[in-house]
């Protein structure tokens, strides 16, 4: 069982001179969140950096909504947090009584490039997007961090009047969130507690498929014949070799997880101008390319694929943000972004 508590001011926000990492193609994070929460597991304990708008070590009876926003590959936690707060301003009264949380998944190179205690969790490159365990100080999955956040928010001794939790992720954060919405352990317990859970998945590079079908040139779906692309159906693109976090048994099969996922409140938020097949952070591996040439195309293809397989109990939506390319700020502060985060209105289903 995971245990955690808030640590105030344990992560020094002071930045050290940037260390050259060009040879490894890693850009050190611009800033590390100045707060963290400690997670304890059978393997030991560690600290996850995050930003939060209230002191959650004390009861917060006025809070009725939580928004957890997940950063992309660049790990710009402060920028994503500011984006959520700006969206809240646009939402007006709909965003009142909301707690805002932004976790930060650091790269192992960030520890040396910034003044960060060794007890802070770090991952290898972008492995946190797919639920891989941290490389240090304990091998805890990024999905367990999400479990811990949700469990804390569902604790009525701290948030007795919480009604809605919205998890929103863009790009790499959207990848983490899409897979977590499929395999996460906490959502079922959260739903039973009466708290409404929503996932807002914006412009990810790829999705997890439940079969070997992929979009074909004819805009249909067909079994993928990838030739030398042997990993197209391995995790994070398919269900083969899922991380250790995913425990499969007779009561938790892929078919059951797919059915549960399609009945969750999920909004795919796609920018209609996210159509550059050479965008610098686009996944251009053969497994990524098998899902489509651009993020906009991949999102539409995945939505069609999943809906065709799961007509009964369907509870998902696809909203377009006109004219927006690969920008978390523009996506979440758009009318549809604000509506998705704060139920300030609805957008047309596509």
C-alpha positions in Angstrom: 0.0 0.0 0.0 1.2 3.5 -0.8 1.5 6.1 1.9 2.3 9.8 1.3 2.2 13.2 2.9 2.8 16.8 1.9 6.3 18.2 2.2 6.4 22.0 2.2 9.5 23.7 0.7 11.7 20.6 0.6 12.7 21.0 -3.0 15.0 24.0 -3.5 13.8 26.1 -6.4 17.2 27.7 -7.0 18.6 26.7 -10.4 22.2 25.7 -10.9 24.2 26.4 -14.2 22.9 24.2 -17.0 25.1 21.1 -17.6 25.7 20.4 -21.3 23.8 17.3 -22.3 23.8 17.7 -26.1 25.5 14.4 -26.6 22.5 12.6 -24.9 19.9 14.8 -26.6 18.4 15.7 -23.2 17.3 19.2 -22.3 17.5 19.8 -18.6 14.2 21.0 -17.0 13.9 24.7 -16.7 12.7 24.6 -13.1 11.8 22.0 -10.4 8.6 22.3 -8.5 9.3 23.7 -5.0 6.9 21.4 -3.1 6.7 17.6 -3.0 4.8 14.8 -1.4 6.4 11.7 0.0 5.3 8.3 -1.3 6.2 5.2 0.8 6.0 1.7 -0.6 7.5 -1.7 0.3 10.6 -0.7 -1.7 11.1 2.4 0.4 10.1 6.0 0.2 10.7 8.9 -2.2 9.4 12.4 -3.0 7.4 13.5 -6.1 7.7 17.2 -7.0 4.4 19.0 -7.6 2.6 22.3 -7.4 -0.7 22.6 -5.5 -3.0 25.6 -4.9 -4.0 24.8 -1.3 -2.5 23.2 1.8 -3.8 19.7 1.6 -2.4 18.8 4.9 -5.4 20.6 6.4 -9.1 20.0 5.7 -10.4 21.9 2.7 -14.2 21.8 3.0 -14.8 24.5 0.4 -13.2 22.5 -2.4 -15.7 20.8 -4.7 -13.5 20.2 -7.8 -9.9 19.2 -8.4 -8.0 19.7 -11.7 -4.7 17.7 -12.0 -2.7 18.8 -15.1 0.1 16.7 -16.5 3.0 18.3 -18.4 4.5 17.2 -21.7 8.0 16.0 -22.6 9.6 19.3 -21.6 8.4 18.8 -18.0 7.5 22.5 -17.7 5.4 22.1 -14.6 5.1 25.8 -13.9 4.0 26.6 -17.4 1.3 23.9 -17.2 0.1 25.1 -13.8 -0.1 28.7 -15.1 -2.2 27.4 -18.1 -4.6 25.7 -15.7 -5.0 28.9 -13.7 -5.5 31.0 -16.8 -8.2 28.6 -18.0 -9.8 28.9 -14.6 -10.0 32.7 -15.0 -11.7 32.3 -18.3 -14.2 29.8 -16.7 -15.2 32.4 -14.1 -17.6 31.1 -11.5 -17.5 27.6 -12.9 -13.9 27.3 -11.6 -14.5 28.5 -8.1 -13.8 26.1 -5.2 -11.2 24.2 -7.3 -7.9 22.8 -6.1 -5.2 22.8 -8.8 -2.4 20.2 -8.9 0.5 19.8 -11.3 2.9 16.8 -10.7 6.4 16.8 -12.2 8.1 13.7 -13.6 11.8 14.5 -13.7 14.4 13.0 -16.0 17.4 11.4 -14.3 19.6 14.1 -15.9 17.6 16.8 -14.1 19.0 15.7 -10.8 22.6 16.5 -11.8 21.6 19.7 -13.6 19.6 21.2 -10.8 19.9 21.3 -7.0 17.6 18.4 -6.4 17.8 16.0 -3.3 18.6 12.4 -4.1 15.3 11.3 -2.6 13.3 12.9 -5.4 11.9 10.5 -8.0 13.4 10.5 -11.5 12.7 8.5 -14.7 14.8 7.5 -17.7 14.0 10.0 -20.5 10.2 9.9 -21.1 9.5 6.5 -19.6 7.1 8.1 -17.2 4.7 8.5 -20.1 4.2 4.7 -20.3 4.0 3.9 -16.6 7.6 2.6 -16.3 9.1 2.5 -12.8 11.4 5.3 -11.7 15.1 4.6 -12.0 15.7 6.1 -8.5 15.4 6.2 -5.6 12.7 3.5 -5.6 11.2 1.7 -8.6 7.7 3.1 -8.4 5.5 3.5 -11.5 4.4 6.9 -12.6 0.9 5.4 -12.5 1.3 4.8 -8.8 1.9 8.5 -8.4 -1.5 9.2 -10.1 -3.1 6.6 -7.8 -1.6 8.4 -4.8 -2.9 11.8 -5.9 -6.4 10.4 -6.5 -6.4 8.6 -3.2 -5.5 11.7 -1.3 -8.2 13.7 -3.0 -10.8 11.1 -2.2 -9.9 11.2 1.5 -13.0 12.9 3.1 -11.0 13.9 6.1 -9.2 16.4 3.9 -11.7 17.0 1.0 -15.1 16.2 2.5 -17.1 17.9 -0.3 -15.1 17.0 -3.4 -17.5 16.1 -6.2 -15.4 16.1 -9.4 -11.8 15.3 -10.3 -10.5 16.3 -13.8 -7.2 14.8 -15.0 -5.9 16.7 -18.0 -2.7 16.0 -20.0 -1.2 17.4 -23.2 1.2 15.7 -25.5 3.4 13.4 -23.3 1.0 14.1 -20.4 -1.8 13.0 -22.7 0.0 9.8 -23.4 0.5 9.1 -19.7 -3.2 9.9 -19.0 -4.6 7.8 -21.9 -2.8 4.7 -20.7 -3.6 5.3 -17.1 -7.3 5.7 -17.9 -7.1 2.2 -19.2 -5.1 0.4 -16.6 -5.2 2.7 -13.5 -6.2 1.1 -10.2 -7.6 4.1 -8.4 -10.4 5.1 -10.8 -12.7 2.2 -9.9 -12.5 3.0 -6.2 -12.9 6.7 -6.9 -16.1 6.1 -8.8 -17.5 3.9 -6.0 -16.9 6.8 -3.6 -19.3 9.0 -5.6 -16.7 11.3 -7.0 -17.0 12.0 -10.7 -13.8 11.4 -12.7 -13.0 12.9 -16.1 -10.0 12.5 -18.3 -9.1 15.2 -20.8 -6.5 13.8 -23.3 -5.1 16.5 -25.5 -2.9 15.9 -28.6 -0.9 12.8 -27.6 1.5 11.3 -30.1 0.0 7.8 -29.7 -2.6 5.6 -28.0 -2.8 2.1 -26.7 -4.6 -0.3 -29.1 -6.3 -3.4 -27.9 -5.8 -5.4 -31.1 -3.5 -5.5 -34.1 -5.7 -3.2 -36.2 -4.3 0.1 -37.3 -5.6 2.9 -39.7 -5.0 2.0 -43.3 -4.5 4.4 -46.3 -8.1 3.9 -47.2 -9.2 5.5 -43.9 -10.4 2.1 -42.7 -9.0 -0.2 -40.0 -7.2 -3.4 -40.9 -4.8 -5.8 -39.3 -1.4 -4.2 -39.4 1.2 -5.8 -41.6 4.3 -3.9 -40.5 7.0 -6.0 -41.9 10.1 -5.0 -39.9 8.0 -3.0 -37.3 7.9 -5.7 -34.8 7.0 -3.6 -31.8 3.9 -1.9 -33.1 1.7 -3.9 -30.8 3.9 -3.8 -27.7 3.3 -1.5 -24.8 2.8 1.5 -25.0 1.3 1.1 -28.5 -0.4 -2.2 -27.8 -1.1 -4.5 -24.9 1.9 -6.9 -25.2 4.5 -6.6 -22.4 2.6 -4.1 -20.3 4.5 -2.7 -17.3 4.6 -4.5 -14.0 2.0 -2.1 -12.6 -0.6 -3.9 -14.8 -1.8 -7.0 -13.0 -3.7 -9.4 -15.2 -6.0 -12.2 -13.9 -9.4 -13.6 -14.4 -11.1 -10.5 -12.9 -8.8 -8.0 -14.7 -8.5 -8.9 -18.3 -7.7 -6.7 -21.3 -11.3 -7.1 -22.5 -12.6 -6.0 -19.1 -10.2 -3.0 -19.0 -11.2 -1.9 -22.5 -14.9 -2.1 -21.6 -14.4 -0.1 -18.5 -12.3 2.5 -20.3 -14.9 3.1 -22.9 -17.5 3.8 -20.2 -15.3 6.4 -18.5 -15.8 10.1 -19.0 -13.1 10.8 -21.5 -12.7 13.8 -23.8 -10.2 13.6 -26.6 -9.2 17.2 -27.2 -7.6 17.6 -30.7 -6.1 20.7 -32.3 -7.2 20.8 -35.9 -3.8 22.3 -36.9 -1.7 19.7 -35.1 -1.0 18.3 -38.6 2.8 18.6 -39.0 4.3 15.2 -39.7 7.7 16.6 -38.8 6.8 18.4 -35.6 9.9 18.0 -33.4 8.3 16.1 -30.5 6.1 13.8 -32.7 6.6 10.1 -32.2 8.0 9.0 -35.6 8.9 5.5 -34.7 7.4 2.8 -36.9 5.0 2.0 -34.1 3.9 5.6 -33.8 3.7 6.0 -37.6 1.4 2.9 -37.8 -1.2 5.0 -36.0 -1.2 7.8 -38.5 1.0 10.5 -39.9 0.0 13.3 -37.5 -1.4 13.8 -34.1 -4.7 15.0 -35.5 -5.0 12.0 -37.8 -4.0 9.6 -35.0 -6.6 10.9 -32.6 -9.4 10.6 -35.1 -8.4 7.1 -36.1 -8.2 5.9 -32.6 -11.6 7.3 -31.6 -13.2 5.6 -34.6 -11.4 2.3 -33.8 -12.5 2.3 -30.2 -16.0 3.4 -30.9 -16.5 0.7 -33.6 -15.5 -1.9 -31.1 -17.5 -0.6 -28.2 -20.9 0.8 -29.2 -22.7 -0.3 -26.0 -22.1 1.9 -22.9 -20.0 4.4 -24.9 -19.3 7.5 -22.8 -16.4 9.2 -24.6 -16.2 12.4 -26.7 -13.9 13.9 -29.3 -13.8 17.7 -29.4 -11.9 19.8 -31.9 -10.1 23.0 -31.2 -10.1 24.9 -34.5 -6.8 26.3 -35.7 -4.6 25.2 -32.8 -1.5 23.2 -33.4 0.7 21.6 -30.7 0.2 24.1 -27.8 -1.0 23.1 -24.4 -1.7 26.7 -23.5 -3.9 27.3 -26.5 -5.6 23.9 -26.2 -6.6 24.3 -22.5 -7.5 28.0 -22.6 -9.7 27.5 -25.7 -13.4 27.5 -25.3 -13.5 23.7 -25.6 -10.5 23.3 -23.2 -12.2 25.5 -20.5 -15.5 23.6 -21.0 -13.7 20.2 -20.6 -11.9 21.3 -17.4 -14.7 23.1 -15.7 -18.0 22.0 -17.2 -18.5 25.6 -18.3 -20.3 24.5 -21.4 -20.2 21.8 -24.1 -18.6 21.5 -27.5 -19.8 19.7 -30.6 -19.0 16.0 -30.7 -17.1 15.0 -33.8 
